[in-house]
Structure formats: C-alpha cells, structure tokens
Amino acid sequence: MEKNLSRRVFTQHSELPFPDADYKNRIKLSSLFRIFSDIAGDDYIDRGLDYDFLQQNDYVFLMSRLALKIHSYPKSKQKLTVSTWECMQKGAMFIRANEMTDEDGNVLVEGEAGWICVSIKEHKIYRPSDFRWLCEQVTDKPTNIHIGRIPHCDEVLSGEYTPKFTDIDMNGHVYNGIYGDIIQNSLSKEEFERGFSEVRINYLNEMTLGEKVSVFKNTDGDNVIIRGKDKDTVCFEFQGTFL
C-alpha cells in the first residue's frame, strides 16, 4: 500500500458521547486524553501506517507528553471537529499539534503532544531520523501552549491506584486516557468543580497490571501538581491550572 507522507491537517467530526461528560456536563480529562491520543493513531492509519504495519517493522508510537489549553469545556452531545498535524521533531520526540472546535469553528481546546517511537523487540527509543516514513511537517499553525517539564515540589500522599484488567491496552500498560480519571479522582470536590484552564501530563514510566502506584499531590493557589510513583520511580506527573 502506498504511504501518504504529505503535509496535511487531519480532521475528524464527531459528537461527544454522554458518558464522556462529568456531572457538571464538561468533558472528562480522560476523554480529552483519549481523543487526542486516538486521532494521532487514526492519522497514521489513514496514511497507510497502521498498527500492524508499524509492528511488523518493529515500531510502536507512545505518547510521552501532552499539554492542553481549555478555552471552553465541550459538553455532552455537542458536535465537535478534532484536528491534528505533525509540526516538528525535537530530540527524540515527534511533536504533534491538536485542536478541538465547535460547529461555528470556535476553538474549545488546543494543545501539543510529544510522541516517541520505540522498538518493540529491544525497548529502545528510535530518534525521528531513524524512522523511515517521516511526514512533511505543518509549520504555519502554532498553538498557544507547549509541552515541557513539570517543576518539583513538596507533595503529600493523596491515595493509591492499582491498575485493573480494563485499564491495560494492547501495548501491555495503562492506556493514556485512564490517567485522566486517576488525576481527577485525586482532587477535592471544590477543585474538581473549578475545572482547569490548562493541563500538562508527562508519561515517564509505564504503569502495568497489578502494580500499586502511590499518588502524591501539591495544591498551591490556582495550581496543582500530581505525581504517581511506584516506590522511587515516577510513572507520571501532571500540572493543572484551575479556572
């Protein structure tokens, strides 16, 4: 099958399902994480670079970082247009921009994601220069938020989380979207109901079936930092700015 590596913005139209909204009728973080993860895969599938093809060539793409700016929370049954495009390579990461708009073209959510390409057999990270099917980059559609490091701070234990069977994806670890539920369930009711204007999550080490992860939290005014740790290993870190 011929591969499409041309410069393009990949777009899908959908309606937000009822279960993807919380009791305040706002899209859940887990749904946002899932949507922007899934559309990246769908872009590659449409280009002829599907999961089976990549696997046969010893490649798997994993989301490493995600940053989102939430201008207005999408609601249940709202019609949405979701777009994604590859915009650059930086170090070991393939940088992809994301956007979610309403029927009138108003930007509801925008963001940036960093993806890494990993060898299935050797578990090593391939740099973009090692990947044989690089796509032409879209460089003229900047976003207003970027991935980056999350600062260290004093944190207190908020709870524990043990991944269950339904949390695990085909790559053998906790699916990207599940982290959104872990994060939001670590908030107080007041924090949850405030919602976020910006969020960042860095996936650092995989969480696997039955692994007990301690969830630590620090809230300072309008900001919260949450980290999941397996003993001394940080599995994920999150930073959110409240509305």
C-alpha positions in Angstrom: 0.0 0.0 0.0 1.3 3.4 -0.9 2.2 5.7 2.0 0.9 9.2 2.3 3.6 11.3 3.9 2.4 14.7 2.6 2.0 17.9 4.6 -1.6 18.0 5.9 -4.0 18.6 8.8 -6.0 15.5 9.6 -9.6 16.2 10.8 -12.5 14.2 12.2 -16.1 15.2 13.0 -17.9 13.6 16.0 -20.4 14.2 18.8 -19.3 14.0 22.4 -20.9 10.8 23.9 -22.9 11.1 27.0 -20.5 9.1 29.2 -17.6 11.3 28.2 -19.0 14.3 30.2 -18.9 14.6 34.0 -21.8 15.6 36.3 -21.1 19.3 35.6 -21.6 18.5 31.9 -17.9 19.1 30.9 -15.7 16.7 29.0 -13.6 14.5 31.3 -9.9 14.7 31.2 -9.8 11.0 30.4 -11.9 11.7 27.3 -9.7 14.6 26.2 -6.6 12.5 26.6 -8.2 9.6 24.7 -9.5 11.7 21.8 -6.1 13.4 21.2 -4.3 10.1 21.5 -6.7 8.2 19.2 -6.7 10.8 16.4 -2.9 10.6 16.2 -3.2 6.9 15.5 -6.1 7.5 13.1 -4.0 10.0 11.2 -1.2 7.3 10.7 -3.8 4.6 9.8 -5.2 6.9 7.1 -1.7 7.4 5.8 -1.1 3.7 5.5 1.0 3.4 8.7 -1.4 1.3 10.8 -0.6 -0.6 14.0 0.1 -3.9 12.2 2.4 -2.3 9.6 4.4 -0.4 12.3 4.6 -3.6 14.4 5.9 -5.6 11.5 8.7 -3.0 11.2 9.4 -3.1 15.0 7.9 0.3 15.7 5.3 1.4 18.2 4.4 5.0 19.0 3.8 6.1 22.6 2.6 9.4 23.8 5.2 10.9 26.1 3.9 14.4 26.9 0.6 16.3 26.4 -0.3 19.9 27.1 -3.8 21.3 26.6 -5.3 24.8 26.9 -9.0 24.6 27.6 -10.8 27.7 26.3 -14.3 26.2 26.9 -15.3 22.8 28.0 -17.1 20.6 25.4 -20.4 19.3 26.6 -22.4 16.1 26.2 -23.8 15.6 22.6 -22.0 18.7 21.4 -20.8 18.4 17.7 -17.1 18.7 17.6 -14.3 18.9 15.0 -11.0 17.5 16.1 -7.8 18.1 14.1 -4.2 17.1 14.4 -1.0 17.7 12.5 2.7 17.0 12.8 4.6 20.2 13.3 8.2 19.4 14.2 10.7 16.9 15.6 12.6 17.8 18.8 15.2 15.5 20.2 13.7 12.0 20.4 10.1 13.3 20.1 7.7 13.7 17.2 5.8 16.9 18.1 2.1 17.0 17.1 -0.4 19.9 17.5 -4.1 19.3 18.3 -7.3 21.3 18.1 -10.9 20.8 19.0 -13.6 23.3 17.7 -17.3 23.6 17.9 -19.7 23.8 14.9 -19.0 27.5 14.4 -15.3 27.0 14.3 -14.6 28.4 17.8 -11.5 26.8 19.4 -12.6 24.9 22.5 -9.3 23.1 23.3 -5.9 23.3 21.7 -2.7 21.6 22.6 0.6 20.0 21.8 1.8 16.4 22.2 5.2 14.7 22.2 5.3 11.2 20.9 8.2 8.7 20.9 8.9 5.8 18.6 10.0 2.7 20.4 11.5 -0.7 19.3 9.1 -3.5 20.3 11.9 -6.0 20.4 14.6 -4.1 22.1 12.5 -1.5 24.0 14.9 1.3 22.8 13.8 4.7 21.6 14.2 5.5 17.9 15.0 9.0 17.1 12.9 10.6 14.3 16.0 10.3 12.0 15.7 6.5 12.4 12.1 6.4 11.3 11.8 5.6 7.6 8.4 7.2 6.9 8.7 10.8 8.2 5.8 13.0 7.3 6.2 16.5 5.9 5.7 19.0 8.8 3.0 21.7 9.1 4.9 24.7 10.5 2.4 27.6 10.0 -0.3 26.6 12.6 1.2 27.4 16.0 -0.6 26.5 19.3 -0.7 28.7 22.4 0.5 26.0 24.8 3.6 23.7 24.7 4.8 20.6 26.4 7.6 20.9 28.9 9.0 19.9 32.3 6.9 20.0 35.4 8.5 21.5 38.5 9.4 19.5 41.6 7.7 20.5 44.8 6.8 19.1 48.3 3.9 16.7 47.9 1.7 14.7 50.3 0.3 11.2 49.7 -3.2 11.5 48.2 -4.0 7.9 47.7 -3.1 4.7 45.8 -4.1 3.2 42.5 -3.7 -0.3 41.3 -4.3 -0.9 37.5 -7.1 -3.4 36.6 -7.6 -5.6 33.6 -9.7 -3.0 31.7 -7.0 -0.3 32.2 -4.4 -2.1 30.1 -4.1 -1.5 26.3 -2.6 -3.7 23.5 0.9 -2.3 24.4 0.6 -4.0 27.8 0.4 -0.9 30.0 -2.2 1.5 31.3 -3.9 3.4 28.4 -3.3 7.1 28.1 -6.9 8.1 28.9 -7.0 6.3 32.2 -4.6 8.8 33.7 -7.2 11.5 33.4 -9.5 9.6 35.8 -6.7 9.0 38.3 -5.9 12.7 38.3 -9.5 14.0 38.6 -10.3 11.4 41.3 -7.3 12.8 43.3 -8.9 16.2 43.5 -11.2 17.6 46.3 -14.8 18.3 45.3 -14.1 22.0 45.2 -11.0 21.5 43.0 -12.9 19.2 40.7 -15.8 21.6 40.2 -13.4 24.5 39.5 -12.1 22.7 36.4 -8.9 23.5 34.5 -7.8 26.2 32.0 -4.5 24.4 31.3 -3.2 20.9 31.9 0.1 19.1 31.2 0.9 15.5 31.7 4.2 13.7 31.2 4.2 9.9 30.9 7.5 8.9 32.3 7.4 5.2 33.1 4.7 2.7 32.2 2.1 1.5 34.7 1.3 -2.2 34.4 -1.4 -4.6 35.6 -1.4 -5.1 39.4 1.3 -2.5 40.1 0.5 -0.4 43.2 1.1 3.3 42.4 1.2 5.9 45.2 -0.4 9.2 44.1 1.1 12.4 45.6 -0.3 15.9 45.3 0.6 19.5 45.9 -2.0 22.3 45.6 -0.8 25.9 45.6 -3.4 28.5 44.9 -4.6 28.1 41.3 -2.2 25.3 40.6 -2.0 21.6 41.4 0.8 19.1 40.7 0.1 15.4 40.9 2.6 12.6 40.6 2.2 8.8 40.5 5.1 6.8 41.9 6.0 3.2 42.1 8.4 3.3 45.1 11.0 5.8 43.9 10.1 5.6 40.2 7.9 8.4 38.9 5.3 6.9 36.5 3.5 10.1 35.5 3.4 13.8 36.5 0.6 16.3 36.0 0.3 20.0 36.3 -3.1 21.8 36.2 -4.1 25.4 36.4 -7.6 25.9 37.9 -10.2 28.2 36.3 
